Amino acid sequence: MSVWNQKLRKSMMAAGVSAALAFSGAAVAQQGGQGGAPAQGQMPEMTDEQRQLMEEMRSVQQELQQTQAKLSEMEQQAYENNPELGEKREALQAKIAEKMSSGGYDAEKEFEEMKATMAKYQGGEQQPSEEEVKAFRQQQQEFQQRQQQAFQDEEVQSMAQDLRGEVEQVMKENNPQAKDLFAKMERQAEEMQQLREKAMEMRQGG
């Protein structure tokens, strides 16, 4: 079955977040929109009010992702048309890998190993064992933890903020819609957060 393949792919996507995109406005919106509406089956029978709230969250999440997709296209164009931005993104990725690598840990090597695991089971002809899935999850968990720690580093944050500012400036200069889309994204992300908090209150109150 492909269920293991799907789980591996999901883990790989979580572990292999682009270092530069992790700091971009578009990615922030995507992260804010993911996981907002719990899948059915994870909660007891919902009341009409809870069901309505879940539908509202799905709707806002969908709108948020559409806004993010438009900004992502503009962001990609900014990188394609400005090679110096790509160089700065590579420098940021290298700095994050450097900050992640300590005590014998090699972030780039670990990432390549995870990519190789994904490639091995991509087609679905082979299926990983439960032990392999468990090992992969442990590998990606450590990668994520080190990545998050690297994101907290002042040098990384400074480089990321500078890059994000330059990319957004280029996007706004090249696309009249970009400024409005950034504002729209912030509103949608804020609305999503408010709905998520309301859902938490409902669950705790129930």
Backbone as CSV, one residue per row, in Angstrom:
resi,resn,N_x,N_y,N_z,CA_x,CA_y,CA_z,C_x,C_y,C_z
1,MET,0.838,-1.201,0.000,0.000,0.000,0.000,0.872,1.249,0.000
2,SER,0.271,2.360,-0.392,1.033,3.600,-0.512,1.020,4.422,0.761
3,VAL,0.392,3.916,1.816,0.267,4.719,3.032,1.633,5.071,3.611
4,TRP,2.569,4.109,3.583,3.905,4.395,4.117,4.598,5.447,3.256
5,ASN,4.403,5.327,1.949,5.005,6.299,1.044,4.492,7.706,1.339
6,GLN,3.188,7.802,1.620,2.588,9.098,1.934,3.155,9.647,3.235
7,LYS,3.324,8.776,4.222,3.866,9.217,5.509,5.308,9.693,5.355
8,LEU,6.081,8.955,4.558,7.462,9.359,4.324,7.513,10.705,3.619
9,ARG,6.643,10.873,2.623,6.636,12.128,1.881,6.271,13.288,2.797
10,LYS,5.288,13.074,3.649,4.876,14.125,4.576,6.012,14.481,5.528
11,SER,6.709,13.449,6.028,7.839,13.693,6.923,8.949,14.432,6.194
12,MET,9.187,14.042,4.949,10.250,14.679,4.175,9.931,16.142,3.920
13,MET,8.674,16.433,3.623,8.279,17.812,3.383,8.480,18.652,4.634
14,ALA,8.172,18.048,5.780,8.340,18.771,7.040,9.813,19.015,7.327
15,ALA,10.630,18.020,7.035,12.052,18.128,7.353,12.799,19.001,6.361
16,GLY,12.357,18.986,5.132,13.122,19.647,4.086,12.616,21.012,3.692
17,VAL,12.034,21.735,4.600,11.568,23.087,4.307,12.738,23.932,3.824
18,SER,12.539,24.640,2.740,13.592,25.523,2.227,13.959,26.547,3.276
19,ALA,15.242,26.673,3.530,15.703,27.586,4.577,15.269,29.015,4.307
20,ALA,15.381,29.435,3.076,15.015,30.818,2.771,13.508,31.014,2.834
21,LEU,12.756,30.069,2.280,11.304,30.217,2.274,10.725,30.174,3.671
22,ALA,11.426,29.553,4.581,10.930,29.483,5.953,10.791,30.870,6.556
23,PHE,11.488,31.822,5.995,11.433,33.183,6.518,10.633,34.118,5.626
24,SER,10.163,33.644,4.478,9.461,34.538,3.572,8.028,34.741,4.027
25,GLY,7.436,35.832,3.641,6.055,36.107,4.019,5.117,35.047,3.497
26,ALA,5.400,34.542,2.300,4.530,33.534,1.728,4.532,32.267,2.554
27,ALA,5.693,31.840,2.998,5.784,30.619,3.793,5.166,30.814,5.165
28,VAL,5.310,31.996,5.731,4.682,32.272,7.023,3.181,32.101,6.905
29,ALA,2.625,32.569,5.796,1.184,32.432,5.589,0.794,30.975,5.463
30,GLN,1.605,30.218,4.746,1.309,28.805,4.563,1.354,28.064,5.887
31,GLN,2.362,28.374,6.686,2.477,27.721,7.983,1.305,28.097,8.874
32,GLY,0.859,29.329,8.758,-0.269,29.775,9.570,-1.560,29.118,9.157
33,GLY,-1.603,28.662,7.881,-2.838,28.076,7.397,-2.873,26.575,7.500
34,GLN,-1.761,25.944,7.721,-1.732,24.492,7.769,-2.154,23.979,9.134
35,GLY,-2.868,22.886,9.111,-3.192,22.201,10.356,-4.232,22.909,11.188
36,GLY,-4.911,23.890,10.596,-5.863,24.651,11.390,-7.120,23.874,11.699
37,ALA,-7.598,23.128,10.733,-8.848,22.408,10.912,-8.546,20.935,11.141
38,PRO,-8.796,20.411,12.324,-8.503,19.008,12.617,-9.294,18.082,11.714
39,ALA,-8.697,16.983,11.348,-9.389,16.020,10.513,-10.502,15.354,11.307
40,GLN,-11.589,15.046,10.605,-12.679,14.353,11.272,-12.183,13.000,11.750
41,GLY,-12.646,12.603,12.901,-12.199,11.355,13.484,-11.230,11.592,14.616
42,GLN,-10.647,12.802,14.666,-9.742,13.136,15.750,-10.511,13.732,16.926
43,MET,-11.771,14.097,16.693,-12.581,14.725,17.730,-13.838,13.904,17.960
44,PRO,-14.468,14.050,19.125,-15.757,13.408,19.350,-16.795,14.017,18.418
45,GLU,-18.017,13.512,18.463,-19.102,14.051,17.644,-19.198,15.557,17.852
46,MET,-19.137,16.319,16.758,-19.133,17.771,16.868,-20.550,18.327,16.939
47,THR,-20.674,19.423,17.646,-21.943,20.142,17.673,-22.077,20.921,16.371
48,ASP,-23.273,21.443,16.104,-23.476,22.242,14.896,-22.554,23.456,14.893
49,GLU,-22.364,24.050,16.061,-21.505,25.230,16.164,-20.058,24.873,15.838
50,GLN,-19.605,23.729,16.356,-18.237,23.292,16.077,-18.057,22.955,14.603
51,ARG,-19.064,22.298,14.034,-18.994,21.928,12.621,-18.934,23.174,11.739
52,GLN,-19.732,24.173,12.105,-19.732,25.424,11.352,-18.370,26.120,11.447
53,LEU,-17.778,26.067,12.638,-16.469,26.682,12.836,-15.403,25.970,12.007
54,MET,-15.480,24.630,11.962,-14.514,23.873,11.174,-14.618,24.227,9.692
55,GLU,-15.842,24.378,9.205,-16.034,24.738,7.806,-15.486,26.131,7.527
56,GLU,-15.690,27.035,8.468,-15.177,28.395,8.317,-13.644,28.379,8.290
57,MET,-13.046,27.552,9.141,-11.587,27.448,9.169,-11.050,26.892,7.854
58,ARG,-11.730,25.886,7.319,-11.291,25.314,6.043,-11.382,26.351,4.923
59,SER,-12.444,27.148,4.960,-12.634,28.172,3.935,-11.535,29.227,3.998
60,VAL,-11.250,29.712,5.213,-10.210,30.727,5.379,-8.848,30.147,5.015
61,GLN,-8.618,28.892,5.410,-7.344,28.245,5.094,-7.153,28.149,3.586
62,GLN,-8.225,27.807,2.881,-8.155,27.691,1.428,-7.829,29.043,0.792
63,GLU,-8.492,30.094,1.269,-8.239,31.436,0.747,-6.797,31.862,1.038
64,LEU,-6.335,31.532,2.232,-4.973,31.877,2.632,-3.949,31.187,1.737
65,GLN,-4.193,29.935,1.437,-3.273,29.186,0.583,-3.276,29.717,-0.846
66,GLN,-4.432,30.191,-1.311,-4.503,30.783,-2.647,-3.680,32.066,-2.712
67,THR,-3.780,32.877,-1.658,-2.988,34.103,-1.593,-1.507,33.764,-1.555
68,GLN,-1.170,32.759,-0.743,0.231,32.334,-0.632,0.764,31.841,-1.972
69,ALA,-0.067,31.123,-2.728,0.374,30.592,-4.016,0.713,31.725,-4.984
70,LYS,-0.102,32.767,-4.979,0.162,33.917,-5.854,1.466,34.602,-5.462
71,LEU,1.669,34.768,-4.161,2.900,35.400,-3.688,4.116,34.524,-3.982
72,SER,3.943,33.220,-3.898,5.054,32.305,-4.181,5.507,32.428,-5.631
73,GLU,4.543,32.584,-6.543,4.885,32.762,-7.953,5.683,34.045,-8.153
74,MET,5.225,35.121,-7.505,5.931,36.400,-7.599,7.322,36.298,-6.984
75,GLU,7.420,35.556,-5.886,8.701,35.369,-5.220,9.672,34.619,-6.128
76,GLN,9.172,33.576,-6.777,10.009,32.797,-7.685,10.511,33.669,-8.830
77,GLN,9.637,34.526,-9.341,10.036,35.435,-10.418,11.127,36.387,-9.942
78,ALA,10.993,36.854,-8.705,11.990,37.773,-8.146,13.362,37.109,-8.107
79,TYR,13.404,35.835,-7.716,14.683,35.112,-7.674,15.228,34.858,-9.081
80,GLU,14.333,34.522,-10.002,14.776,34.226,-11.366,15.344,35.464,-12.052
81,ASN,14.754,36.618,-11.766,15.172,37.858,-12.426,16.308,38.574,-11.703
82,ASN,16.661,38.105,-10.516,17.701,38.759,-9.727,18.651,37.707,-9.148
83,PRO,19.676,37.334,-9.908,20.612,36.289,-9.458,21.245,36.580,-8.103
84,GLU,21.422,37.864,-7.775,22.055,38.189,-6.496,21.183,37.754,-5.319
85,LEU,19.864,37.736,-5.530,18.977,37.245,-4.474,19.187,35.749,-4.266
86,GLY,19.380,35.019,-5.363,19.645,33.592,-5.261,20.934,33.309,-4.516
87,GLU,21.935,34.147,-4.754,23.206,33.979,-4.052,23.036,34.209,-2.555
88,LYS,22.232,35.211,-2.207,22.000,35.489,-0.788,21.183,34.370,-0.144
89,ARG,20.252,33.788,-0.905,19.476,32.668,-0.378,20.385,31.474,-0.121
90,GLU,21.296,31.204,-1.046,22.235,30.094,-0.858,23.131,30.334,0.350
91,ALA,23.529,31.592,0.541,24.361,31.922,1.701,23.592,31.696,2.996
92,LEU,22.306,32.036,2.986,21.468,31.819,4.170,21.311,30.332,4.448
93,GLN,21.055,29.558,3.398,20.914,28.109,3.564,22.202,27.497,4.112
94,ALA,23.335,27.969,3.606,24.623,27.458,4.078,24.850,27.826,5.536
95,LYS,24.444,29.027,5.917,24.610,29.465,7.306,23.735,28.630,8.241
96,ILE,22.503,28.349,7.819,21.613,27.521,8.636,22.190,26.120,8.789
97,ALA,22.693,25.547,7.692,23.308,24.214,7.757,24.507,24.229,8.695
98,GLU,25.270,25.321,8.649,26.435,25.458,9.533,26.003,25.491,10.998
99,LYS,24.949,26.254,11.291,24.467,26.368,12.669,23.857,25.051,13.155
100,MET,23.282,24.286,12.228,22.679,23.003,12.589,23.734,21.942,12.864
101,SER,24.889,22.077,12.249,25.916,21.035,12.309,26.841,21.255,13.499
102,SER,26.723,20.388,14.480,27.591,20.440,15.658,27.647,19.054,16.273
103,GLY,28.697,18.796,17.034,28.823,17.500,17.690,28.848,16.337,16.730
104,GLY,29.445,16.554,15.550,29.530,15.478,14.578,28.331,15.376,13.659
105,TYR,27.308,16.200,13.878,26.108,16.176,13.030,26.386,16.968,11.761
106,ASP,26.035,16.388,10.605,26.233,17.043,9.316,24.862,17.245,8.682
107,ALA,24.340,18.469,8.745,22.981,18.752,8.281,22.800,18.445,6.799
108,GLU,23.766,18.834,5.977,23.641,18.595,4.540,23.644,17.099,4.233
109,LYS,24.491,16.355,4.930,24.557,14.904,4.731,23.232,14.254,5.139
110,GLU,22.677,14.685,6.287,21.411,14.124,6.756,20.290,14.433,5.770
111,PHE,20.277,15.663,5.247,19.236,16.048,4.306,19.324,15.219,3.028
112,GLU,20.543,15.002,2.534,20.724,14.200,1.326,20.286,12.759,1.563
113,GLU,20.532,12.249,2.767,20.104,10.882,3.087,18.581,10.782,3.088
114,MET,17.922,11.801,3.627,16.456,11.785,3.637,15.909,11.880,2.219
115,LYS,16.551,12.691,1.379,16.124,12.783,-0.016,16.301,11.440,-0.718
116,ALA,17.387,10.751,-0.414,17.645,9.448,-1.028,16.589,8.434,-0.596
117,THR,16.196,8.500,0.671,15.145,7.606,1.166,13.847,7.860,0.422
118,MET,13.520,9.137,0.230,12.313,9.486,-0.497,12.369,8.951,-1.921
119,ALA,13.510,9.138,-2.577,13.650,8.705,-3.967,13.491,7.186,-4.081
120,LYS,14.000,6.473,-3.086,13.953,5.012,-3.103,12.524,4.498,-3.126
121,TYR,11.635,5.167,-2.373,10.264,4.681,-2.254,9.259,5.545,-3.013
122,GLN,9.759,6.445,-3.852,8.889,7.399,-4.530,7.877,6.709,-5.442
123,GLY,8.344,5.743,-6.215,7.467,5.125,-7.194,6.429,4.187,-6.619
124,GLY,6.653,3.705,-5.413,5.690,2.807,-4.796,5.964,1.340,-5.063
125,GLU,6.985,1.057,-5.895,7.298,-0.350,-6.165,7.826,-1.038,-4.906
126,GLN,8.648,-0.322,-4.152,9.161,-0.847,-2.887,8.440,-0.163,-1.730
127,GLN,8.288,-0.892,-0.642,7.653,-0.326,0.540,8.606,-0.443,1.728
128,PRO,8.789,0.636,2.472,9.682,0.583,3.634,9.072,-0.232,4.763
129,SER,9.927,-0.815,5.562,9.455,-1.538,6.742,9.084,-0.534,7.825
130,GLU,8.398,-1.009,8.848,8.035,-0.124,9.957,9.288,0.410,10.641
131,GLU,10.332,-0.422,10.697,11.586,0.022,11.308,12.205,1.172,10.512
132,GLU,12.127,1.066,9.181,12.674,2.134,8.340,11.881,3.428,8.503
133,VAL,10.567,3.300,8.588,9.727,4.486,8.784,10.042,5.139,10.126
134,LYS,10.197,4.299,11.153,10.518,4.818,12.486,11.866,5.533,12.476
135,ALA,12.860,4.926,11.831,14.195,5.531,11.760,14.153,6.848,10.997
136,PHE,13.349,6.879,9.928,13.234,8.102,9.137,12.605,9.212,9.971
137,ARG,11.574,8.869,10.718,10.909,9.877,11.552,11.862,10.434,12.609
138,GLN,12.664,9.556,13.194,13.640,10.018,14.186,14.669,10.936,13.536
139,GLN,15.064,10.576,12.322,16.043,11.382,11.594,15.471,12.764,11.276
140,GLN,14.247,12.804,10.790,13.653,14.091,10.439,13.303,14.907,11.679
141,GLN,13.008,14.223,12.796,12.717,14.952,14.034,13.959,15.703,14.525
142,GLU,15.106,15.024,14.498,16.337,15.698,14.919,16.676,16.833,13.958
143,PHE,16.453,16.588,12.661,16.721,17.629,11.663,15.869,18.863,11.957
144,GLN,14.589,18.643,12.224,13.678,19.754,12.500,14.079,20.502,13.766
145,GLN,14.442,19.751,14.804,14.826,20.387,16.064,16.056,21.267,15.877
146,ARG,17.036,20.745,15.162,18.244,21.527,14.905,17.934,22.724,14.000
147,GLN,17.029,22.519,13.058,16.643,23.598,12.159,15.969,24.729,12.941
148,GLN,15.060,24.362,13.831,14.376,25.372,14.638,15.358,26.132,15.526
149,GLN,16.323,25.428,16.086,17.342,26.090,16.904,18.161,27.057,16.059
150,ALA,18.476,26.643,14.831,19.239,27.514,13.934,18.442,28.760,13.586
151,PHE,17.122,28.613,13.442,16.273,29.757,13.119,16.285,30.800,14.231
152,GLN,16.611,30.374,15.458,16.629,31.302,16.593,17.957,32.055,16.699
153,ASP,18.932,31.638,15.917,20.253,32.267,15.962,20.163,33.696,15.425
154,GLU,20.796,34.642,16.131,20.703,36.051,15.754,21.287,36.312,14.366
155,GLU,22.398,35.666,14.059,23.023,35.864,12.751,22.117,35.364,11.636
156,VAL,21.505,34.204,11.851,20.581,33.648,10.865,19.373,34.560,10.700
157,GLN,18.810,35.018,11.817,17.639,35.884,11.749,17.946,37.181,11.016
158,SER,19.119,37.740,11.259,19.507,38.981,10.594,19.629,38.781,9.085
159,MET,20.292,37.691,8.685,20.436,37.397,7.256,19.078,37.146,6.616
160,ALA,18.214,36.415,7.329,16.897,36.077,6.799,16.028,37.319,6.643
161,GLN,16.059,38.201,7.633,15.260,39.418,7.564,15.726,40.322,6.431
162,ASP,17.036,40.413,6.246,17.574,41.217,5.148,17.120,40.659,3.800
163,LEU,17.221,39.336,3.659,16.822,38.701,2.406,15.332,38.877,2.165
164,ARG,14.544,38.643,3.204,13.096,38.778,3.058,12.736,40.199,2.631
165,GLY,13.375,41.193,3.250,13.093,42.580,2.910,13.417,42.890,1.459
166,GLU,14.561,42.394,0.986,14.968,42.642,-0.395,14.030,41.945,-1.373
167,VAL,13.650,40.704,-1.058,12.755,39.956,-1.942,11.395,40.640,-2.023
168,GLU,10.859,41.047,-0.876,9.558,41.709,-0.868,9.611,43.023,-1.642
169,GLN,10.701,43.746,-1.516,10.841,45.012,-2.235,10.820,44.779,-3.744
170,VAL,11.565,43.771,-4.194,11.589,43.446,-5.621,10.210,43.001,-6.088
171,MET,9.532,42.190,-5.278,8.193,41.724,-5.635,7.237,42.895,-5.802
172,LYS,7.301,43.854,-4.886,6.407,45.017,-4.951,6.742,45.924,-6.128
173,GLU,8.023,46.024,-6.457,8.434,46.849,-7.597,7.988,46.232,-8.916
174,ASN,8.022,44.919,-8.994,7.706,44.227,-10.246,6.231,43.883,-10.397
175,ASN,5.507,43.838,-9.282,4.098,43.420,-9.319,3.240,44.380,-8.497
176,PRO,2.411,45.197,-9.163,1.554,46.146,-8.445,0.643,45.476,-7.421
177,GLN,0.305,44.202,-7.655,-0.597,43.483,-6.758,0.079,43.008,-5.476
178,ALA,1.393,42.953,-5.475,2.112,42.329,-4.363,1.800,42.981,-3.023
179,LYS,1.809,44.306,-2.972,1.568,45.003,-1.711,0.212,44.635,-1.131
180,ASP,-0.822,44.642,-1.982,-2.165,44.285,-1.523,-2.235,42.820,-1.103
181,LEU,-1.506,41.961,-1.811,-1.520,40.538,-1.466,-0.850,40.286,-0.122
182,PHE,0.227,41.007,0.164,0.875,40.863,1.468,-0.077,41.283,2.587
183,ALA,-0.781,42.394,2.373,-1.735,42.868,3.382,-2.877,41.865,3.542
184,LYS,-3.336,41.314,2.424,-4.416,40.326,2.459,-3.972,39.080,3.201
185,MET,-2.746,38.652,2.947,-2.199,37.474,3.607,-2.164,37.661,5.122
186,GLU,-1.739,38.837,5.566,-1.673,39.111,7.003,-3.063,39.073,7.635
187,ARG,-4.047,39.649,6.946,-5.422,39.624,7.472,-5.936,38.197,7.573
188,GLN,-5.699,37.415,6.538,-6.181,36.034,6.530,-5.487,35.198,7.595
189,ALA,-4.178,35.405,7.767,-3.441,34.662,8.786,-3.947,35.021,10.178
190,GLU,-4.246,36.298,10.384,-4.770,36.730,11.681,-6.150,36.137,11.931
191,GLU,-6.983,36.126,10.895,-8.315,35.537,11.028,-8.216,34.044,11.329
192,MET,-7.272,33.374,10.676,-7.080,31.943,10.899,-6.668,31.682,12.339
193,GLN,-5.787,32.516,12.864,-5.330,32.361,14.238,-6.482,32.557,15.215
194,GLN,-7.321,33.537,14.957,-8.469,33.793,15.829,-9.435,32.615,15.816
195,LEU,-9.664,32.044,14.638,-10.549,30.884,14.536,-9.950,29.679,15.253
196,ARG,-8.644,29.525,15.138,-7.971,28.409,15.812,-8.106,28.543,17.329
197,GLU,-7.929,29.761,17.823,-8.067,29.996,19.264,-9.500,29.735,19.724
198,LYS,-10.457,30.121,18.896,-11.863,29.880,19.233,-12.156,28.384,19.290
199,ALA,-11.561,27.638,18.363,-11.749,26.186,18.351,-11.156,25.554,19.604
200,MET,-10.000,26.040,20.044,-9.374,25.534,21.260,-10.258,25.801,22.472
201,GLU,-10.827,26.994,22.524,-11.715,27.338,23.638,-12.931,26.426,23.657
202,MET,-13.472,26.133,22.482,-14.632,25.240,22.386,-14.289,23.854,22.910
203,ARG,-13.125,23.355,22.501,-12.722,22.020,22.924,-12.514,21.949,24.431
204,GLN,-11.867,22.967,24.967,-11.613,22.997,26.408,-12.907,23.172,27.188
205,GLY,-13.813,23.941,26.604,-15.082,24.182,27.285,-16.006,22.994,27.224
206,GLY,-15.771,22.151,26.175,-16.643,20.993,26.002,-16.175,19.840,26.817
